[in-house]
């Protein structure tokens, strides 16, 4: 083609991902995929093609990317499942470097080096760095073991590089020296691009609350600066242009002419915003697939013409800001770094440790105890319950196939700051109880829900003074499964527990003896009476002293997944069904088939923990965004083995394999705080603490408001008799 305008689209038009541009000096390079090959063409200073084009590679690539770094014009070519090949545009005849990463290439600068981001053969995020030196060997890739997905956008900054993820609103920092990922920052939620001048970074994105295209600091709390609204999804897809984002929008900014409802072209950079001199009722170039900004003009590359690629020149003018560009005052003296949990603002957002730091509090405890004095074999199972005053833990220990013993761990220190030894729970020696599902302290009573000798789910009640407060004989519950158990009421004559089964809610009472011949009857609510079939899951959230929320999931008679919510007050006659957010009412199979827990404050996120048989545990939060809610993944360990929601603490705890500081095997505990809403940090790339040893501890979180809300039970190495009971508090700095 000769370049210039004219001609109707006649031929194929590549995808946006198959077109890239870059600039070196006065030369602009255009790279695209056509007819089973990758093509390279140069544009001169006059805005016209300077050559007829060159076939760079005889491959029908899925993706191309380009970036000039330290004067070297790099081109990367990739396809799904295929190794990424890298070329130099000024040496097109030279053999490419074939890299040990594959898939879609993304390029960024790391100082004077190029970073090529792709995937390992196993699908993990991977990247390599290149210097461009003669005879450079293919480097070993850096492979992320933390489960990071492919970034949405990348950018080089003064002391490293950023990988941005718009959905969760996170940026990962690559260190300038090692190119290793060193942590994450909250950096605005919403699909978009990083803007960068090589030193500083902003984010241009679609604000999920207003759907406006806005510019915001990558680090900071300034208000977003709206530049317009998306006129067409295609007009947000142009490849990066030297750290700028070229977009077509319906502008919300004042102009000399009336542009309301019209489409204009904008170029957003770190320190300036350019606007097309003309605006249009409809976008004139539907086959434009790339754009390059040059001073007072933007070059658009349009495809599908009979005579080849055309260049359209769009005159531009700079937008005059009242003050700093976008109303954002960047601190040139602050270079963003990863927060180090020291109260100092390292990421240049004006806040120290903002939601990024979760660390063990100083009041953690550790005590040795002996599960049983007359059983030498290791325990088969542990259960842990909080208590009404939050001043002790009750431990249930299954010391043999059909025997459970109780332990009491006081948490109040004496005048010397010492904790008492762990004691036996007086008269808690339950026989005929096998696999346990729950231990609940209700007032002065303890409830163990376990299978009896016949395999039936049974309520085993205990009181340390049975002569004064006699309890029922073991009571078969009539349930095919136990979905959740929690305290209903602690008060003296109404001490009771809530037990959720597939077909019923049971308020179970402990009382027996002469006052209650045969035992005090339980209060049972059948789901069938609520026009609900048998449920698949249930989660109880304590809202107060004697009131709880029960969230249940089930398949309706029509075959669709449904979620229902009940309010249960201990003083009421039944459970009151109440509404759920629209996103939960008809959730679909994926969202509705795994348990969901409601926060104690209804405006806060719901939490879902998924435990597939053939994949790591995963956790999500249903977060309010404006008038709607959105599911967001909580990122912790790539090999998460277990997750629990400490409801009263508003923290999700996840465990998985991790290494101790000296490289020995251990179990890591990742903690994510979800007490906020709009400023959530749902990523925890490093464990809050690591418990050493190859054996994963038994661990639990409390439902009640405890100082030490994580408890661990750990065997002493080489000793089947003594165990360690450990409590931990992890505090997270709020965003």
DADA-V276465 format. One record per backbone hydrogen bond with DSSP energy under -1.0 kcal/mol. NH is the residue of the N-H (numbers start at 1). CO is the residue of the C=O. If there is no record, write none. Layout:
nh = [NH	NH]
co = [CO	CO]
This chain:
nh = [10	11	18	19	20	22	24	27	28	29	30	31	32	33	34	37	38	39	40	41	43	44	47	50	54	56	57	59	61	63	64	65	67	69	72	74	74	75	76	77	78	82	84	85	86	87	89	91	94	97	99	102	103	103	106	108	110	113	114	115	116	117	118	119	120	123	126	127	128	130	136	142	144	152	153	155	157	158	160	161	162	163	164	165	169	170	171	172	173	174	175	176	179	182	185	187	190	193	195	196	197	202	203	204	205	206	207	211	213	214	215	216	218	225	227	228	229	235	236	237	241	244	245	247	248	249	250	252	262	263	264	266	267	268	269	274	275	276	277	280	288	289	292	294	297	298	299	300	301	302	303	308	310	312	314	316	317	319	327	328	332	334	337	346	355	359	361	365	367	369	380	383	385	390	393	394	395	396	397	398	399	399	400	403	404	405	406	407	408	409	411	414	417	423	425	428	429	430	432	433	434	437	438	440	442	445	446	447	448	449	450	451	452	455	458	459	460	462	469	472	475	477	483	484	486	488	489	494	496	497	498	499	500	501	505	506	507	508	512	516	519	520	523	525	527	530	531	532	535	536	537	539	541	543	544	548	549	550	551	552	553	554	556	559	562	564	566	567	568	570	572	576	578	584	585	592	593	597	604	606	607	608	609	610	617	618	620	621	622	623	625	628	630	632	634	635	641	642	644	646	647	650	651	652	653	654	655	656	658	660	663	666	667	668	669	670	672	674	684	688	689	691	693	698	700	702	706	710	711	712	713	714	716	719	723	724	725	726	727	728	731	733]
co = [304	304	15	16	31	29	27	24	43	22	41	20	39	18	37	34	57	32	54	30	28	48	44	42	40	38	38	57	59	78	17	76	74	72	69	67	72	87	65	85	63	79	101	77	97	75	73	88	91	86	84	119	79	82	117	115	113	110	130	108	128	106	126	102	124	120	118	142	116	114	133	127	125	164	164	162	160	199	157	174	155	172	153	170	165	165	185	163	183	161	180	159	175	173	171	169	166	204	202	243	200	195	216	193	214	191	212	207	228	205	225	203	201	215	213	213	250	232	233	234	244	241	268	266	235	264	229	227	259	280	249	247	274	245	272	267	317	265	315	263	285	301	299	297	294	314	292	312	290	310	287	305	302	300	298	296	275	273	324	325	330	331	346	344	353	731	729	727	725	723	398	396	394	387	409	385	407	383	405	381	397	403	403	400	430	397	428	395	423	393	391	418	414	408	406	425	427	404	402	402	451	449	449	447	445	442	462	440	460	438	458	435	456	452	450	475	448	446	465	510	459	457	500	500	498	496	496	491	489	508	486	506	484	504	525	499	523	497	470	513	516	511	507	505	503	527	528	527	502	553	553	551	549	547	547	568	541	566	539	564	537	562	560	556	554	552	550	576	548	546	569	567	565	581	581	588	589	607	601	622	597	620	595	618	640	610	608	632	606	630	628	625	623	621	619	682	655	655	653	651	645	647	646	672	644	670	642	668	666	664	660	658	691	656	689	654	652	650	635	669	669	667	665	713	711	709	704	728	700	726	698	724	722	716	369	714	367	712	365	710	359	357]
